[in-house]
Amino acid sequence: MITVTDHAEASRFEAHDGETLAGFADYLRTGELMAFTHTEVRSAYEGQGVGSLLARAGVEAAEAEGVKVLAICPFISGWLARHPDLAHLEYRAHSTVVD
């Protein structure tokens, strides 16, 4: 069974299969957002939903903390695109600066 935990000291969510690290999702945190920068799943666990477990855990943690999600990582961005019910959590710049 895969378990996902927030390894805050390393700024990443980790997926473990027992003692084995199956994958991770790196993030940066600010007062208003959680920016996901990189997601990696070990080849032995690809195609088994580990990346989705990491994405869901990260997005749910952001929601629980009341911060937005900035998906720099293409995997997290794609995962969010497939879950429009979570679109309200996506960070959107509110700048009015124009060229």
GUMITOR-345830 format. One line per 5 residues: number of its first residue (from 1); their letters; for each residue x, y, z of C-alpha. Coordinates in steps of 0.25 Angstrom, whole numbers. Example, Ala and Ser with C-alpha at 12.3 -4.5 7.8 and 13.67 -1.06 7.14 Angstrom:
<atoms>
1 = AS = 49/-18/31  55/-4/29
</atoms>
This chain:
<atoms>
1 = MITVT = 0/0/0  5/14/-4  5/25/7  8/39/4  13/49/15
6 = DHAEA = 18/63/15  33/63/18  33/78/21  47/78/25  51/74/10
11 = SRFEA = 39/83/4  33/71/-3  22/61/-2  27/46/-2  20/34/-6
16 = HDGET = 25/21/1  22/6/-2  26/2/12  41/7/14  43/9/-1
21 = LAGFA = 42/23/-7  32/21/-19  32/36/-23  32/51/-18  26/64/-22
26 = DYLRT = 35/76/-18  29/89/-14  32/103/-9  23/110/1  20/125/3
31 = GELMA = 9/131/11  -1/131/0  3/119/-9  9/105/-10  17/104/-23
36 = FTHTE = 20/90/-28  33/90/-36  36/76/-39  29/62/-38  36/49/-40
41 = VRSAY = 32/35/-39  42/23/-39  41/14/-51  36/2/-43  24/10/-39
46 = EGQGV = 20/17/-52  6/15/-57  1/11/-43  -5/25/-39  6/29/-30
51 = GSLLA = 7/43/-37  -7/45/-35  -7/41/-20  5/52/-19  -3/62/-26
56 = RAGVE = -16/60/-18  -9/60/-5  -2/73/-9  -14/80/-14  -22/76/-2
61 = AAEAE = -11/81/8  -11/94/1  -26/95/2  -26/91/17  -16/102/19
66 = GVKVL = -24/112/11  -13/115/1  -14/114/-14  -6/104/-23  4/109/-34
71 = AICPF = 6/97/-43  20/100/-49  22/85/-50  16/80/-63  10/67/-56
76 = ISGWL = 3/75/-45  -2/85/-56  -8/73/-64  -14/67/-52  -21/80/-48
81 = ARHPD = -26/81/-63  -33/68/-61  -39/72/-48  -47/84/-51  -54/83/-38
86 = LAHLE = -41/88/-32  -39/100/-41  -43/110/-30  -29/106/-23  -21/110/-35
91 = YRAHS = -12/122/-33  -15/133/-43  -7/146/-43  -15/158/-41  -6/168/-47
96 = TVVD = -12/180/-55  2/183/-62  1/183/-77  11/186/-88
</atoms>
